[in-house]
Amino acid sequence: MYGYVKRGADALFSVIGLLLLSPLFLLLFVLIRLDSKGPAIFRQQRVGRNGRLFMVYKLRTMKESAPSSVATAELDNPVAYITRVGRVLRKTSLDELPQLVNVLRGDMSLIGPRPLVPGEKDIHEARAELGAYGVRPGITGWAQVNGRDCVNPPTKAALDAYYANNVSFWLDIKIIAFSFLCVLTARGVREGVTEFDEEIDERKKSV
């Protein structure tokens, strides 16, 4: 029953959000175009519910020269590709706002595991094995409020699977509350670097 309620709430709040945020969208479109060449909206293929591929929409935060089918964390030097406006958008998560269109279309939910780029094979395989693809991906999720960029792929997959197997109204409310806190404090935002990567680097230095 909650699945139907959740989908109805997704559709309702995505419409309200798109209407209320339309002036902000226009402002951000202008700032993005003035800051760097390229369209204001970035489209990228992602993995959705039951492994189905769909096109996700985001505000463009990177230069046109950035690889379009690679996750930011997999780039050699992601900071070099991120624009000035893009840094602010990513830190505040404003770049995710166009995904309200994906929520309205039913590709995504407001809350769920973040949709992966198909090339992120390690975490993709771990998610599939743990059953994390039984729900729609979300704009924010359990992994995002428990470390975001600062957790390794196996832990992130486990957190995503926990949500998929324990979806409830109260868990969604908890994630929404924690998400606001994470956005306000930019907690867990590490462009292309995770604590797991740093741990590996430290081990290499000690050898």
C-alpha positions as CSV (number, residue, x, y, z in Angstrom):
1,M,0.0,0.0,0.0
2,Y,2.8,2.4,0.9
3,G,4.2,2.0,-2.6
4,Y,1.1,3.6,-4.1
5,V,1.1,6.4,-1.5
6,K,4.8,7.1,-2.2
7,R,4.3,7.2,-6.0
8,G,1.3,9.6,-5.5
9,A,3.3,11.8,-3.2
10,D,6.3,11.8,-5.7
11,A,4.0,13.0,-8.5
12,L,2.3,15.7,-6.4
13,F,5.5,17.1,-4.8
14,S,7.4,17.1,-8.1
15,V,4.7,19.2,-9.8
16,I,4.7,21.6,-6.9
17,G,8.4,21.8,-6.8
18,L,8.8,22.4,-10.5
19,L,6.2,25.3,-10.3
20,L,7.6,26.9,-7.2
21,L,11.2,26.6,-8.4
22,S,10.7,27.8,-11.9
23,P,12.2,31.3,-11.2
24,L,15.2,29.7,-9.6
25,F,15.6,27.4,-12.7
26,L,15.6,30.4,-15.0
27,L,18.3,32.2,-12.9
28,L,20.5,29.1,-12.7
29,F,20.1,28.5,-16.5
30,V,21.4,32.1,-17.1
31,L,24.3,31.7,-14.7
32,I,25.4,28.4,-16.1
33,R,25.4,29.7,-19.7
34,L,27.3,32.9,-18.7
35,D,29.9,30.9,-16.8
36,S,30.8,28.3,-19.5
37,K,30.0,27.1,-23.0
38,G,27.3,24.4,-23.4
39,P,23.7,23.7,-22.5
40,A,22.3,24.4,-19.0
41,I,20.8,20.9,-18.8
42,F,23.0,17.9,-18.7
43,R,21.6,14.5,-19.7
44,Q,23.1,11.2,-18.9
45,Q,22.1,7.5,-19.0
46,R,21.5,5.9,-15.6
47,V,20.4,2.6,-14.2
48,G,16.9,2.6,-12.8
49,R,14.5,0.2,-11.1
50,N,15.0,-3.5,-12.0
51,G,18.1,-2.4,-14.0
52,R,16.2,-0.5,-16.6
53,L,18.2,2.3,-18.2
54,F,16.7,5.8,-18.4
55,M,18.0,9.4,-19.1
56,V,18.5,11.5,-16.0
57,Y,18.4,15.3,-16.1
58,K,20.8,17.6,-14.1
59,L,22.0,21.1,-14.2
60,R,25.4,21.1,-16.0
61,T,28.3,21.6,-13.6
62,M,31.2,20.5,-15.7
63,K,32.9,21.8,-18.9
64,E,31.9,20.4,-22.3
65,S,35.3,18.7,-22.5
66,A,34.4,16.4,-19.5
67,P,33.7,12.7,-20.4
68,S,29.9,12.4,-20.5
69,S,29.5,8.7,-19.6
70,V,31.9,8.5,-16.7
71,A,31.1,8.9,-13.0
72,T,32.8,12.0,-11.4
73,A,34.6,9.8,-8.9
74,E,36.3,7.8,-11.7
75,L,37.8,10.9,-13.4
76,D,41.6,11.4,-12.9
77,N,41.2,15.0,-11.9
78,P,37.5,15.8,-11.6
79,V,38.1,19.3,-10.1
80,A,39.7,20.4,-13.3
81,Y,36.4,19.8,-15.2
82,I,34.0,21.4,-12.7
83,T,33.0,25.0,-13.5
84,R,32.8,27.9,-11.0
85,V,29.1,27.9,-10.9
86,G,29.2,24.1,-10.9
87,R,31.1,24.0,-7.7
88,V,28.4,25.9,-5.9
89,L,25.6,23.8,-7.5
90,R,27.3,20.5,-6.5
91,K,28.0,21.6,-3.0
92,T,24.4,22.7,-2.4
93,S,22.9,19.8,-4.5
94,L,21.0,22.3,-6.6
95,D,22.3,20.5,-9.7
96,E,19.9,17.7,-8.9
97,L,16.7,19.8,-9.1
98,P,15.9,18.9,-12.8
99,Q,15.4,15.3,-11.6
100,L,12.0,16.5,-10.4
101,V,11.1,15.9,-14.1
102,N,12.4,12.3,-13.8
103,V,10.3,11.9,-10.6
104,L,7.2,13.2,-12.4
105,R,7.8,10.8,-15.3
106,G,8.1,7.8,-12.9
107,D,11.8,7.1,-13.7
108,M,12.8,8.2,-10.2
109,S,11.4,8.8,-6.7
110,L,12.1,11.7,-4.4
111,I,13.8,9.1,-2.1
112,G,15.7,6.0,-3.1
113,P,19.2,4.8,-4.0
114,R,21.0,7.3,-6.3
115,P,20.9,6.1,-9.9
116,L,24.2,4.8,-11.1
117,V,26.1,5.4,-14.4
118,P,26.1,2.0,-16.2
119,G,29.9,2.0,-16.1
120,E,30.1,1.8,-12.3
121,K,30.3,-1.9,-12.5
122,D,31.6,-2.7,-9.0
123,I,28.8,-1.0,-7.1
124,H,26.2,-2.0,-9.7
125,E,27.0,-5.7,-9.3
126,A,26.9,-5.3,-5.5
127,R,23.6,-3.6,-5.6
128,A,22.1,-6.3,-7.9
129,E,23.3,-9.0,-5.6
130,L,21.9,-7.4,-2.5
131,G,18.5,-6.5,-4.1
132,A,18.8,-2.8,-4.2
133,Y,17.2,-2.5,-7.6
134,G,13.7,-3.4,-6.3
135,V,12.8,0.3,-5.9
136,R,13.0,3.4,-8.0
137,P,16.2,5.4,-7.7
138,G,15.9,8.7,-5.8
139,I,17.1,12.3,-5.7
140,T,18.3,11.5,-2.1
141,G,18.6,8.3,-0.3
142,W,19.9,6.4,2.8
143,A,23.5,6.2,1.4
144,Q,23.5,10.0,0.8
145,V,22.7,10.8,4.4
146,N,25.2,8.2,5.7
147,G,28.3,9.5,4.0
148,R,27.5,10.3,0.4
149,D,30.9,10.5,-1.3
150,C,32.8,9.4,1.8
151,V,31.8,5.7,1.8
152,N,33.3,2.9,-0.2
153,P,31.3,1.1,-2.9
154,P,30.5,-2.1,-0.9
155,T,29.2,0.0,2.0
156,K,27.2,2.3,-0.3
157,A,25.6,-0.8,-2.0
158,A,24.7,-2.2,1.4
159,L,23.1,1.1,2.5
160,D,21.1,1.2,-0.8
161,A,20.0,-2.4,-0.3
162,Y,18.9,-1.7,3.3
163,Y,16.6,1.1,2.1
164,A,15.2,-1.1,-0.7
165,N,14.4,-3.9,1.8
166,N,13.0,-1.6,4.5
167,V,11.0,1.1,2.7
168,S,8.6,2.8,5.1
169,F,7.0,6.2,5.7
170,W,9.1,6.9,8.8
171,L,12.4,5.9,7.1
172,D,11.6,8.3,4.3
173,I,10.8,11.1,6.8
174,K,14.1,10.4,8.5
175,I,16.0,10.6,5.2
176,I,14.3,13.9,4.3
177,A,15.3,15.4,7.6
178,F,18.9,14.2,7.3
179,S,19.1,15.4,3.7
180,F,18.3,19.0,4.7
181,L,21.1,18.8,7.3
182,C,23.5,17.3,4.7
183,V,22.8,20.1,2.2
184,L,23.2,22.8,4.8
185,T,26.5,21.5,6.0
186,A,27.7,20.0,2.6
187,R,28.5,16.8,4.6
188,G,30.0,14.0,2.6
189,V,30.8,16.1,-0.5
190,R,34.2,15.0,-1.8
191,E,34.7,15.4,-5.5
192,G,36.4,12.3,-6.8
193,V,37.9,11.4,-3.5
194,T,36.5,9.1,-0.8
195,E,37.7,8.1,2.6
196,F,38.2,4.6,1.1
197,D,40.6,6.1,-1.5
198,E,42.5,8.0,1.2
199,E,42.8,4.8,3.3
200,I,44.4,3.1,0.3
201,D,46.8,6.0,-0.3
202,E,47.8,5.9,3.4
203,R,48.5,2.2,3.2
204,K,50.6,2.7,0.1
205,K,52.7,5.3,1.9
206,S,53.3,3.0,4.8
207,V,54.6,0.2,2.6
